Amino acid sequence: MITQSQLDKYDTRGMYKIYDRWPELAFEHYNKKLSQIDTKRLEHIVFAGMGGSGIIGDIFSAIFSKTDIHVSVVKGYHLPNTVNSNTLVVATSISGNTIETLTVLDSAKKLSTKIVAFSSGGKLEKYCKKYRIQYQKIPLLHSPRALLTAYLYTALNVLMPILPLKKADVIESITKLQETKKKISSNLTKSNPSLNLAGWIKGIPLIYYPYGLQAAAIRFKNSLQENAKIHAMAEDVIEASHNGIVSWEKSCDIQPILLQGKDDYIKTKERWEILKEYFKVNNIDYKEILSTDGNILSKLISLIYLLDYSTIFLAVLTKTDPSPVKSIDFIKKSVLKKM
């Protein structure tokens, strides 16, 4: 379906080579000796970031979902009104120059919240050094979206004292990454699930997901848009059953992709079966993607790995370079002109 020469021809900046290093980057950054966050009376965590940085907040929101700590994910300029001195603000901007994240960081400092920040340098690094804010610098090896495991596992390292995860859970997730890599990276055959998925996508993907896998669905949508340069949508499977399902009554070039967890809630499993029956009755072709087993981090990061790699393959299949994002560059330049 794809040859090595085609992969190298269209992926001009070698994005796939960074993806091949995901398990290695995860292990390296999780095991670094870093200053871990010191928090007392922590009631609220805000994760601030956009794009490839923003998905980190979505993953942590899933990790904290069964705890008493309230988590907010901010993808914009404004902090929630509930932020106070017992709030931890985690600001991530891989470039270090994301205006939305810098605005949130400045607001957090003025409110005297606890803060920890991550970037590859830029204005964010300068700001943190000026105001003595806990900061971790991570080298920029490629595009922000390609460095997910480097940033995610650095954040897991720094935030470990407050996480509802054990070290064994994090190590398990890295092991799952390694297992997934064997199936998807250099295996350019029909047995590669990422390559199969890429070859199946011909129209506009509509990604259905259960609540716990929302982060994987959002990331997949974003990567389809950035890497393959195609439109994509994502909907919660339960909510879609009350509205979005009606759209299938008209023919279209939308393709449903069902992201399912091995231990989805029993009622969610029932809904999946009903939805699949509906598609079969109406002759709608769909694709099922199952998560691995293990803890929530293992499920999410392995799913993201498989799905992200499929977007690189899809780019190559459509003779598209996955790295450049000219439209985003246009927006950023236009925003800077307004400042």
DRENDO-1510 file (C-alpha; in Angstrom, 1 decimal, always signed):
<recs>
REC; n; res; u; v; w
REC; 1; MET; +0.0; +0.0; +0.0 .
REC; 2; ILE; +2.9; +2.4; +0.8 .
REC; 3; THR; +6.6; +1.9; +0.1 .
REC; 4; GLN; +9.4; +3.2; +2.2 .
REC; 5; SER; +10.5; +5.5; -0.7 .
REC; 6; GLN; +6.9; +7.0; -0.9 .
REC; 7; LEU; +7.0; +7.6; +2.9 .
REC; 8; ASP; +10.3; +9.4; +2.6 .
REC; 9; LYS; +9.2; +11.3; -0.5 .
REC; 10; TYR; +6.0; +12.9; +0.9 .
REC; 11; ASP; +6.9; +13.1; +4.6 .
REC; 12; THR; +9.7; +15.5; +3.7 .
REC; 13; ARG; +10.6; +16.4; +7.4 .
REC; 14; GLY; +10.5; +12.8; +8.6 .
REC; 15; MET; +7.6; +13.2; +11.0 .
REC; 16; TYR; +7.2; +9.4; +11.1 .
REC; 17; LYS; +10.8; +9.1; +12.4 .
REC; 18; ILE; +9.8; +11.2; +15.5 .
REC; 19; TYR; +6.7; +9.0; +15.9 .
REC; 20; ASP; +8.9; +5.9; +15.8 .
REC; 21; ARG; +10.7; +7.4; +18.9 .
REC; 22; TRP; +7.5; +7.9; +20.9 .
REC; 23; PRO; +8.1; +5.0; +23.4 .
REC; 24; GLU; +11.7; +6.1; +23.8 .
REC; 25; LEU; +10.8; +9.7; +24.4 .
REC; 26; ALA; +8.2; +8.7; +26.9 .
REC; 27; PHE; +10.6; +6.6; +28.9 .
REC; 28; GLU; +13.4; +9.2; +28.7 .
REC; 29; HIS; +11.3; +12.1; +29.9 .
REC; 30; TYR; +9.4; +10.2; +32.6 .
REC; 31; ASN; +12.6; +9.0; +34.1 .
REC; 32; LYS; +14.5; +12.3; +34.2 .
REC; 33; LYS; +15.3; +13.7; +37.6 .
REC; 34; LEU; +13.0; +16.8; +37.7 .
REC; 35; SER; +11.6; +19.0; +40.4 .
REC; 36; GLN; +8.1; +17.6; +41.2 .
REC; 37; ILE; +5.2; +19.8; +42.0 .
REC; 38; ASP; +4.7; +20.6; +45.7 .
REC; 39; THR; +1.0; +21.1; +46.4 .
REC; 40; LYS; -0.9; +21.4; +49.5 .
REC; 41; ARG; -4.7; +21.9; +49.8 .
REC; 42; LEU; -5.0; +21.5; +46.0 .
REC; 43; GLU; -8.7; +21.7; +44.9 .
REC; 44; HIS; -8.5; +22.6; +41.3 .
REC; 45; ILE; -6.2; +22.1; +38.3 .
REC; 46; VAL; -6.3; +24.1; +35.1 .
REC; 47; PHE; -4.5; +22.8; +32.1 .
REC; 48; ALA; -3.9; +25.6; +29.5 .
REC; 49; GLY; -2.7; +25.0; +26.0 .
REC; 50; MET; -3.7; +25.0; +22.4 .
REC; 51; GLY; -3.4; +22.5; +19.6 .
REC; 52; GLY; -0.7; +19.9; +20.2 .
REC; 53; SER; -0.2; +21.3; +23.7 .
REC; 54; GLY; -3.9; +21.4; +24.5 .
REC; 55; ILE; -4.4; +17.7; +24.1 .
REC; 56; ILE; -2.2; +17.1; +27.2 .
REC; 57; GLY; -5.0; +18.8; +29.3 .
REC; 58; ASP; -7.6; +16.5; +27.7 .
REC; 59; ILE; -5.5; +13.4; +28.7 .
REC; 60; PHE; -5.0; +14.6; +32.3 .
REC; 61; SER; -8.7; +15.4; +32.5 .
REC; 62; ALA; -9.4; +11.7; +31.8 .
REC; 63; ILE; -6.8; +10.6; +34.3 .
REC; 64; PHE; -8.3; +12.8; +37.1 .
REC; 65; SER; -11.9; +12.0; +36.2 .
REC; 66; LYS; -12.4; +9.6; +39.1 .
REC; 67; THR; -10.9; +11.8; +41.8 .
REC; 68; ASP; -12.2; +14.7; +43.9 .
REC; 69; ILE; -9.9; +17.2; +42.2 .
REC; 70; HIS; -11.7; +19.4; +39.8 .
REC; 71; VAL; -10.0; +19.7; +36.4 .
REC; 72; SER; -10.5; +22.5; +33.8 .
REC; 73; VAL; -9.0; +22.5; +30.3 .
REC; 74; VAL; -8.6; +26.0; +28.9 .
REC; 75; LYS; -8.1; +26.3; +25.2 .
REC; 76; GLY; -8.3; +30.1; +24.9 .
REC; 77; TYR; -7.6; +33.3; +26.8 .
REC; 78; HIS; -9.6; +33.1; +30.0 .
REC; 79; LEU; -9.2; +31.3; +33.3 .
REC; 80; PRO; -12.4; +30.0; +35.1 .
REC; 81; ASN; -13.8; +32.3; +37.8 .
REC; 82; THR; -13.3; +29.4; +40.3 .
REC; 83; VAL; -9.5; +29.8; +40.2 .
REC; 84; ASN; -7.9; +30.8; +43.5 .
REC; 85; SER; -4.8; +30.3; +45.6 .
REC; 86; ASN; -5.6; +26.5; +45.9 .
REC; 87; THR; -5.6; +26.1; +42.1 .
REC; 88; LEU; -2.7; +24.7; +40.1 .
REC; 89; VAL; -2.3; +26.1; +36.6 .
REC; 90; VAL; -0.4; +23.9; +34.2 .
REC; 91; ALA; +0.6; +26.0; +31.2 .
REC; 92; THR; +2.0; +24.2; +28.1 .
REC; 93; SER; +3.2; +25.9; +24.9 .
REC; 94; ILE; +5.6; +23.8; +22.9 .
REC; 95; SER; +6.7; +26.8; +20.9 .
REC; 96; GLY; +6.7; +29.0; +24.0 .
REC; 97; ASN; +5.0; +31.8; +22.0 .
REC; 98; THR; +1.3; +30.8; +22.0 .
REC; 99; ILE; -0.5; +34.0; +22.8 .
REC; 100; GLU; -3.5; +32.3; +24.4 .
REC; 101; THR; -1.4; +30.3; +26.8 .
REC; 102; LEU; +0.8; +33.3; +27.7 .
REC; 103; THR; -2.4; +35.3; +28.5 .
REC; 104; VAL; -3.6; +32.6; +30.8 .
REC; 105; LEU; -0.2; +32.4; +32.4 .
REC; 106; ASP; -0.2; +36.1; +33.1 .
REC; 107; SER; -3.7; +35.9; +34.6 .
REC; 108; ALA; -2.7; +33.0; +36.8 .
REC; 109; LYS; +0.3; +34.9; +38.2 .
REC; 110; LYS; -1.8; +37.9; +39.1 .
REC; 111; LEU; -4.2; +35.6; +41.0 .
REC; 112; SER; -1.3; +34.1; +42.9 .
REC; 113; THR; -2.2; +30.5; +41.9 .
REC; 114; LYS; +0.3; +27.7; +41.9 .
REC; 115; ILE; +1.9; +27.4; +38.4 .
REC; 116; VAL; +4.1; +25.0; +36.5 .
REC; 117; ALA; +4.9; +25.6; +32.8 .
REC; 118; PHE; +6.4; +23.6; +30.0 .
REC; 119; SER; +7.8; +24.8; +26.6 .
REC; 120; SER; +10.8; +24.6; +24.3 .
REC; 121; GLY; +11.8; +28.1; +25.1 .
REC; 122; GLY; +10.3; +31.3; +23.7 .
REC; 123; LYS; +8.4; +34.0; +25.6 .
REC; 124; LEU; +7.0; +31.5; +28.1 .
REC; 125; GLU; +10.5; +30.6; +29.3 .
REC; 126; LYS; +11.5; +34.2; +29.7 .
REC; 127; TYR; +8.3; +35.0; +31.6 .
REC; 128; CYS; +8.8; +32.1; +34.0 .
REC; 129; LYS; +12.4; +33.0; +34.7 .
REC; 130; LYS; +11.5; +36.6; +35.3 .
REC; 131; TYR; +8.8; +35.7; +37.8 .
REC; 132; ARG; +10.5; +32.6; +39.2 .
REC; 133; ILE; +7.7; +30.3; +38.1 .
REC; 134; GLN; +8.4; +26.5; +38.1 .
REC; 135; TYR; +9.4; +25.7; +34.5 .
REC; 136; GLN; +10.6; +22.8; +32.5 .
REC; 137; LYS; +12.3; +23.2; +29.1 .
REC; 138; ILE; +11.9; +20.4; +26.5 .
REC; 139; PRO; +13.8; +20.5; +23.2 .
REC; 140; LEU; +11.7; +21.1; +20.0 .
REC; 141; LEU; +12.6; +18.1; +17.8 .
REC; 142; HIS; +9.8; +18.6; +15.3 .
REC; 143; SER; +6.2; +20.0; +15.2 .
REC; 144; PRO; +4.3; +20.3; +18.6 .
REC; 145; ARG; +2.0; +17.5; +17.7 .
REC; 146; ALA; +4.8; +15.1; +17.0 .
REC; 147; LEU; +6.3; +15.7; +20.5 .
REC; 148; LEU; +3.2; +14.6; +22.5 .
REC; 149; THR; +5.0; +11.8; +24.5 .
REC; 150; ALA; +8.0; +14.0; +25.4 .
REC; 151; TYR; +5.7; +16.7; +26.9 .
REC; 152; LEU; +3.1; +14.3; +28.3 .
REC; 153; TYR; +5.6; +12.2; +30.2 .
REC; 154; THR; +7.5; +15.2; +31.4 .
REC; 155; ALA; +4.3; +16.5; +32.9 .
REC; 156; LEU; +3.5; +13.1; +34.3 .
REC; 157; ASN; +6.9; +13.1; +35.9 .
REC; 158; VAL; +6.5; +16.6; +37.5 .
REC; 159; LEU; +2.9; +16.1; +38.6 .
REC; 160; MET; +3.4; +12.5; +39.9 .
REC; 161; PRO; +2.8; +13.4; +43.6 .
REC; 162; ILE; -0.8; +14.4; +42.9 .
REC; 163; LEU; -1.7; +11.9; +40.2 .
REC; 164; PRO; -4.2; +9.0; +40.8 .
REC; 165; LEU; -1.6; +6.8; +39.1 .
REC; 166; LYS; +1.2; +4.6; +40.4 .
REC; 167; LYS; +4.6; +4.5; +38.7 .
REC; 168; ALA; +3.7; +1.0; +37.6 .
REC; 169; ASP; +0.7; +2.4; +35.7 .
REC; 170; VAL; +2.9; +4.9; +33.8 .
REC; 171; ILE; +5.5; +2.1; +33.0 .
REC; 172; GLU; +2.6; +0.0; +31.7 .
REC; 173; SER; +1.6; +2.7; +29.3 .
REC; 174; ILE; +5.1; +2.9; +27.9 .
REC; 175; THR; +5.1; -0.9; +27.5 .
REC; 176; LYS; +1.9; -0.6; +25.6 .
REC; 177; LEU; +3.4; +2.1; +23.4 .
REC; 178; GLN; +6.3; -0.2; +22.6 .
REC; 179; GLU; +3.8; -3.0; +21.7 .
REC; 180; THR; +1.8; -0.7; +19.5 .
REC; 181; LYS; +5.0; +0.5; +17.7 .
REC; 182; LYS; +5.8; -3.1; +16.6 .
REC; 183; LYS; +2.4; -3.2; +14.9 .
REC; 184; ILE; +2.4; +0.2; +13.2 .
REC; 185; SER; +5.8; +1.8; +12.6 .
REC; 186; SER; +8.0; +0.0; +10.1 .
REC; 187; ASN; +5.3; -2.6; +9.1 .
REC; 188; LEU; +4.2; -1.4; +5.7 .
REC; 189; THR; +1.9; -4.4; +5.1 .
REC; 190; LYS; -1.8; -5.1; +5.3 .
REC; 191; SER; -1.3; -6.3; +8.9 .
REC; 192; ASN; -0.6; -2.7; +10.0 .
REC; 193; PRO; -3.8; -1.4; +11.6 .
REC; 194; SER; -2.8; +2.2; +11.1 .
REC; 195; LEU; -2.1; +1.7; +7.4 .
REC; 196; ASN; -5.4; -0.2; +7.0 .
REC; 197; LEU; -7.3; +2.6; +8.6 .
REC; 198; ALA; -5.6; +5.2; +6.4 .
REC; 199; GLY; -6.4; +3.2; +3.3 .
REC; 200; TRP; -10.1; +2.9; +4.3 .
REC; 201; ILE; -10.6; +6.7; +4.7 .
REC; 202; LYS; -11.9; +8.1; +1.5 .
REC; 203; GLY; -14.4; +10.8; +2.7 .
REC; 204; ILE; -14.9; +12.8; +5.8 .
REC; 205; PRO; -14.3; +10.8; +9.1 .
REC; 206; LEU; -16.8; +11.1; +11.9 .
REC; 207; ILE; -15.3; +9.8; +15.1 .
REC; 208; TYR; -17.6; +8.4; +17.7 .
REC; 209; TYR; -16.2; +8.0; +21.2 .
REC; 210; PRO; -17.3; +7.1; +24.7 .
REC; 211; TYR; -16.7; +9.7; +27.4 .
REC; 212; GLY; -13.5; +8.2; +28.7 .
REC; 213; LEU; -11.8; +8.2; +25.3 .
REC; 214; GLN; -12.7; +11.8; +24.4 .
REC; 215; ALA; -9.0; +12.8; +24.4 .
REC; 216; ALA; -8.1; +10.2; +21.8 .
REC; 217; ALA; -11.0; +11.3; +19.6 .
REC; 218; ILE; -10.1; +15.0; +19.8 .
REC; 219; ARG; -6.5; +14.2; +19.1 .
REC; 220; PHE; -7.4; +12.0; +16.1 .
REC; 221; LYS; -9.6; +14.7; +14.6 .
REC; 222; ASN; -6.9; +17.3; +15.1 .
REC; 223; SER; -4.2; +15.1; +13.5 .
REC; 224; LEU; -6.4; +14.3; +10.5 .
REC; 225; GLN; -6.8; +18.0; +10.0 .
REC; 226; GLU; -3.2; +19.0; +10.5 .
REC; 227; ASN; -1.4; +16.0; +9.0 .
REC; 228; ALA; -3.7; +14.7; +6.2 .
REC; 229; LYS; -5.3; +18.2; +5.6 .
REC; 230; ILE; -8.9; +16.8; +5.5 .
REC; 231; HIS; -12.1; +17.7; +7.3 .
REC; 232; ALA; -13.0; +15.5; +10.3 .
REC; 233; MET; -15.6; +15.5; +13.1 .
REC; 234; ALA; -15.9; +13.9; +16.5 .
REC; 235; GLU; -19.0; +13.2; +18.6 .
REC; 236; ASP; -19.8; +11.5; +21.9 .
REC; 237; VAL; -21.6; +8.3; +21.0 .
REC; 238; ILE; -24.3; +8.8; +23.7 .
REC; 239; GLU; -25.0; +12.4; +22.9 .
REC; 240; ALA; -25.0; +11.7; +19.1 .
REC; 241; SER; -27.8; +9.1; +19.7 .
REC; 242; HIS; -30.0; +12.0; +20.6 .
REC; 243; ASN; -29.2; +14.3; +17.6 .
REC; 244; GLY; -26.4; +13.5; +15.3 .
REC; 245; ILE; -27.7; +10.1; +14.3 .
REC; 246; VAL; -30.5; +11.7; +12.3 .
REC; 247; SER; -27.9; +13.1; +9.8 .
REC; 248; TRP; -27.5; +9.5; +8.5 .
REC; 249; GLU; -31.0; +9.6; +7.0 .
REC; 250; LYS; -29.4; +11.4; +4.0 .
REC; 251; SER; -26.6; +9.9; +1.9 .
REC; 252; CYS; -23.2; +11.6; +2.3 .
REC; 253; ASP; -19.5; +11.0; +2.1 .
REC; 254; ILE; -19.1; +10.9; +5.9 .
REC; 255; GLN; -17.4; +7.7; +7.2 .
REC; 256; PRO; -18.1; +6.6; +10.8 .
REC; 257; ILE; -15.2; +5.5; +13.0 .
REC; 258; LEU; -16.1; +3.9; +16.3 .
REC; 259; LEU; -13.5; +4.3; +19.1 .
REC; 260; GLN; -14.3; +1.7; +21.8 .
REC; 261; GLY; -12.8; +0.9; +25.1 .
REC; 262; LYS; -12.5; -2.7; +26.2 .
REC; 263; ASP; -14.1; -1.9; +29.5 .
REC; 264; ASP; -16.6; +0.7; +28.4 .
REC; 265; TYR; -19.6; +1.2; +30.8 .
REC; 266; ILE; -22.2; -1.6; +30.2 .
REC; 267; LYS; -24.8; +0.8; +28.9 .
REC; 268; THR; -22.2; +2.3; +26.5 .
REC; 269; LYS; -21.5; -1.2; +25.2 .
REC; 270; GLU; -25.2; -1.7; +24.6 .
REC; 271; ARG; -25.3; +1.6; +22.7 .
REC; 272; TRP; -22.4; +0.6; +20.5 .
REC; 273; GLU; -24.2; -2.6; +19.5 .
REC; 274; ILE; -27.4; -0.6; +18.7 .
REC; 275; LEU; -25.4; +1.9; +16.6 .
REC; 276; LYS; -23.6; -0.9; +14.7 .
REC; 277; GLU; -27.0; -2.5; +14.0 .
REC; 278; TYR; -28.3; +0.8; +12.7 .
REC; 279; PHE; -25.4; +1.1; +10.3 .
REC; 280; LYS; -25.7; -2.4; +9.1 .
REC; 281; VAL; -29.5; -2.0; +8.4 .
REC; 282; ASN; -28.8; +1.2; +6.5 .
REC; 283; ASN; -25.8; -0.2; +4.6 .
REC; 284; ILE; -23.4; +2.3; +6.1 .
REC; 285; ASP; -19.8; +1.1; +6.1 .
REC; 286; TYR; -18.0; +1.8; +9.4 .
REC; 287; LYS; -14.7; +1.1; +11.1 .
REC; 288; GLU; -14.1; -0.2; +14.6 .
REC; 289; ILE; -11.0; +0.7; +16.6 .
REC; 290; LEU; -10.6; -1.0; +20.0 .
REC; 291; SER; -8.4; +0.3; +22.8 .
REC; 292; THR; -5.8; -1.8; +24.4 .
REC; 293; ASP; -6.4; -3.1; +27.9 .
REC; 294; GLY; -4.8; -1.5; +31.0 .
REC; 295; ASN; -5.2; +1.7; +32.9 .
REC; 296; ILE; -6.7; +4.9; +31.3 .
REC; 297; LEU; -3.3; +6.3; +30.4 .
REC; 298; SER; -2.3; +3.1; +28.6 .
REC; 299; LYS; -5.6; +3.1; +26.7 .
REC; 300; LEU; -5.4; +6.7; +25.6 .
REC; 301; ILE; -1.8; +6.9; +24.6 .
REC; 302; SER; -1.8; +3.7; +22.6 .
REC; 303; LEU; -5.0; +4.7; +20.8 .
REC; 304; ILE; -3.5; +8.1; +20.0 .
REC; 305; TYR; -0.3; +6.4; +18.7 .
REC; 306; LEU; -2.2; +4.1; +16.4 .
REC; 307; LEU; -4.6; +6.8; +15.2 .
REC; 308; ASP; -1.9; +9.5; +14.7 .
REC; 309; TYR; +0.3; +7.2; +12.7 .
REC; 310; SER; -2.7; +6.5; +10.4 .
REC; 311; THR; -2.9; +10.3; +9.6 .
REC; 312; ILE; +0.7; +10.3; +8.5 .
REC; 313; PHE; +0.0; +7.3; +6.3 .
REC; 314; LEU; -3.2; +9.0; +4.9 .
REC; 315; ALA; -1.1; +12.1; +4.1 .
REC; 316; VAL; +1.3; +9.9; +2.1 .
REC; 317; LEU; -1.4; +8.0; +0.4 .
REC; 318; THR; -2.9; +11.3; -0.8 .
REC; 319; LYS; +0.6; +12.7; -1.7 .
REC; 320; THR; +0.5; +15.3; +1.0 .
REC; 321; ASP; +3.3; +16.4; +3.2 .
REC; 322; PRO; +2.1; +16.0; +6.8 .
REC; 323; SER; +4.4; +18.6; +8.4 .
REC; 324; PRO; +3.5; +22.1; +6.9 .
REC; 325; VAL; +0.5; +23.9; +8.4 .
REC; 326; LYS; +0.3; +27.0; +6.2 .
REC; 327; SER; -3.2; +27.9; +7.4 .
REC; 328; ILE; -2.1; +27.9; +11.0 .
REC; 329; ASP; +0.9; +30.0; +10.1 .
REC; 330; PHE; -1.4; +32.5; +8.4 .
REC; 331; ILE; -3.6; +32.8; +11.5 .
REC; 332; LYS; -0.6; +33.3; +13.8 .
REC; 333; LYS; +0.9; +36.0; +11.6 .
REC; 334; SER; -2.4; +37.8; +11.4 .
REC; 335; VAL; -2.8; +37.6; +15.2 .
REC; 336; LEU; +0.7; +39.1; +15.7 .
REC; 337; LYS; -0.2; +42.0; +13.4 .
REC; 338; LYS; -3.1; +42.8; +15.7 .
REC; 339; MET; -0.9; +43.0; +18.8 .
</recs>
